[in-house]
């Protein structure tokens, strides 16, 4: 330990430490700094006593105030739920058409639907409901099963090819995989389908494909390919494609068929939340 000394030139007290001829003055710390320093020590000790602080093997010290951030958050959530319950209960019992006529309920439903959409639907349909390959765009006016409030609610409640007994179900045959059509027939019907949305195709292939379409596809998609919402059969004339509209994608659809699944939300979300979702999706621009 160094012994305090006196600086040879200035006569000031030093700590006795020296580095390369540089001596360290033994100046006292500012009083204001010491006061803050000791106050922080007192505050820290008080915090340890009053609040949860020290981790233990079987838990942690609880503090004499018994404060819990988890309990505080739970209390805030319970308070918010209580405030929300007034509107949620009303939405649950009201008809969709009546909800949209009530400005306050409508505002609440849109806010709740947007939040629920972000939590449950956005991973597949996108944050702006723009969709992706295999996941429908919910902001346009193209609907497989209908875009009315009631139709959207039914789709959300029961899902598509889900486990719910009331789910929407449609099955397109895998014409190639199951050898229902030959390779040439598939190529021709693809040409015909592409021609329905304005693509230039070989007239002979289109003519041959038209017969294949009439014999195998028109029952669901309609004789002119306009689709049928009763079966969830898409309109093939509007150039809107769920799995892609190029020749390779359409051929793949005809050959293998697609069986996308949307889960049933009944039982997983409260009835009021399902209605809020239906109203929110309907409001995105493509609702009927």
N, C-alpha and C positions, 0 to 999 in steps of 0.2 A: 504494500500500500504506500502510495506517495505521501510525503509529508508536506503540508502547506508551507510555502516559502514567500519571500518578498521579491517582486520583479526587480532586477538589478538596475534598470533604467528609470522606470516610473515609480517605483516604490510601492506599487499596488500588490495586494495579496494574490497569490496564485495557488493552484491546486497542487503544485509540485510536479505535474505532468509536463513532459517536454517531448516534442517531435521535431527532429531536424532543426533544433534551435528555437522552435516556436513554443512559447509557454502559454498555458491556459489560465486565464484570470479566474479568480474565485469570487465572481460577482453573484449576489443573491438574486433569486428569481423575482420577477415583479409580483407585488402583493396581489394584484387583480388576478394574475394567472394562478397563483396558489389558492386563492379563494375558490375559483372555478374548479380547480383540480380536486380540492377536498370536497367540494359540493357534489361533484360527479361520483366520488367514492361513497358518500352518504346516500346519494340517490340510488346507486347500484345496490347497496346493501338493502335499502328499503324496498327496492323492486324485487329482490330475491325473496324477501319475507312476504310481500303482499301478493305477488303474482306467480304463476307457474314458471319455474326457472331451471331447476337442476334435473337432468336426466338420471334416472335410477335403473336398477336391473329390472324391476317389475313395473316400471312406469315413470313417474316424474313427481317432483314436489308440487303440490296443488296451490300453495299460497293461501294465506289466511283469508283473502277476499273470495276465494273459490271461483275466480273468473275462468271462463272457458270460451275461446274464440269459436269453437264448434257450436256451443250452445247459443252464442250470440248470433251466429249466422242462421241457425235453425229458428231462432225467434224472429229474425227479420223475414225469413221465408214464410213462416206461419202467418205473420202479419200481412205480407203481400198476398198470400193465398186467401186470407179472410176478406181482403178488399176485392180480390178478383172474383170470389165466389158469388157475390151478388149478381154480377153480369153473367158469369159462367152458368149459373143455375137458370137464368132467364133464357140464355141462348140454347141450353139443353132442351128446354121444353117448348121453345118457339119453332115455328116452321121457318125454313130457309127464306121463303119469299117474304115473310113478315120481318125477319131480321134485317134484310137489306133495305127495308122501308123505314127502319128506325135509325136515325143518324148516330145516336150514342152507341147502340148495339153494333151497328155496322163498323164504326170506328174501332170499337173494342175487338170485334171479330177479325178485322183486317190485321190489327197489331198482333193478336194472338196467333192468327194463321201464318203470318210471316215468320214469327218466332218458331212455331212448330215445324214449318216447312224447312227452315234452316237446320233444325235439329234432326229431322227424320227423312226428308225427301231430297234435299240438296245433294247428298253424296251420289245419287243416281241421276237426277234431273238437272243438276247444276244450280248454283246459287241464284241465278236469274231465271231458272226454269227453262233454259234454252235447250236442254236435252243433249243427247249424244248418240252415237251409234248404238242402237238397241234400246235407247231410253227416249221416249217421246218428248218433243218440244211442247211445253204446256202454255206457251205464250202466243201461239198462232191459233188459227181457227180450224185446224185439221184434227178431228177426233175420231178414234176408232169406235168408241162406244157412246159418243154423244158428249156435248159440252154444256148441257144445261146444268143448273145447280143440283138438281136431283140426280142426274146421271153421274156427275163428278163425285157427289157424296157416296153413291152406291159403289163406284169404283174404289174409292178410298176405304170404305167400310169393309168390303168383302175381298178386294184384291182381284188379281187376274192369275188364274191357274194356281191359286193359293190353297191352303189347307182348310179354308172356310167352306162349309157345305153350300153356301150361296155365292161362291166365287164366280166371276165371269170366266167362261171357258170357251175356247175355240181351238181347233186343231187343224192345221193345214197339213195335208199329206206330204210326205217326203217322196216326191215323184221319182227322183233318181235313185236314192238310196234303197227304196223298197221296190224298185224296178217296175213302177207303175207306168212309166213312159220311157221310150228309148232316148238315147243321146240326141238323135236328130230331132225328135219331137220336142225335147226340152229346148234345144237351140232355136227352133222355130217359134215356140211360144214365148221365149224371151224376146225375140225380135218383135213379135206382135205386142207384147206388153210395153216395150220401149217405144214403139210407134204411137201408143195411146197418149204418151206425154210429149209428142211432137218430135221424137228422134227420127232421123232418116235411116231407114232400114231397107234391106233387100225386099222388093215387093213380093217376090215368090215366097220368101221365108215368112213374110207377114201374113200372106194369104193362107199358107199351110198352118201357121201358128194360130190363126183365127179359129180354125176348126178344132184344133187341140184345146184351145181356150174354152170354146163353147161346150165341148164335151166334158171337160174336167174342172174348169175354174169358174165358169159363169154362175153356177149354182150359188156360190158364196159372194163373188165379187160383182155379180150382175152381168147381163149380156154386153154392156158397154164398159165394164170395168170401173163403174162408179163406186163400188163398194157397198157394204151392207152392215149397218151398225148393230143389227140384231145378232150377227155372228162375229162382230169385231173385225170384219174383213175390210182392209183399207181400200181407199179410192186409188186406183192405179193410173189415173189420168191427170193428176195435179202436180206431178214432178216432186212430190214430197215423199221421201223414202225413210223408213225407220232403220233399215239395215244397208242403205246405200243404193244409188240408182244407176250405177254403171253396169255394163254387161256382166262382168265377173260377179258382182254382188247379187244381181238379180238371178243369175244362173245358180249361184250358191243357195239362194233362198228357195228356188224351185226344186233343186236337187235334194237338199237336206231338210228344208223347212226350219222355222224358228219357233221356239216355245218359251218366250220370255215370261218371267214370273214377277208379279208385284205382290208383296205380302199383304195379308189382311191386317188392317189396323184396328178392327173392332176387338175390344178386349185388351188392346195394347195402349190405346189412347182413350181418354174420356170422350163421351158422346159430344160434349161441347167443343172439344178440340177438333174432332173430325168435321163438325160443321164449320168451324173457323177455317180449317184447311180448305174445305170445299169453296167457301166464299172467297178466300184469298186467291186460290187457283183460278176461279171464275173471273176474278178482277184483273188478271194479268193481261188481258187484251183479247183472248181467244174464246172467252165464254159466250154461250149463246143465250 
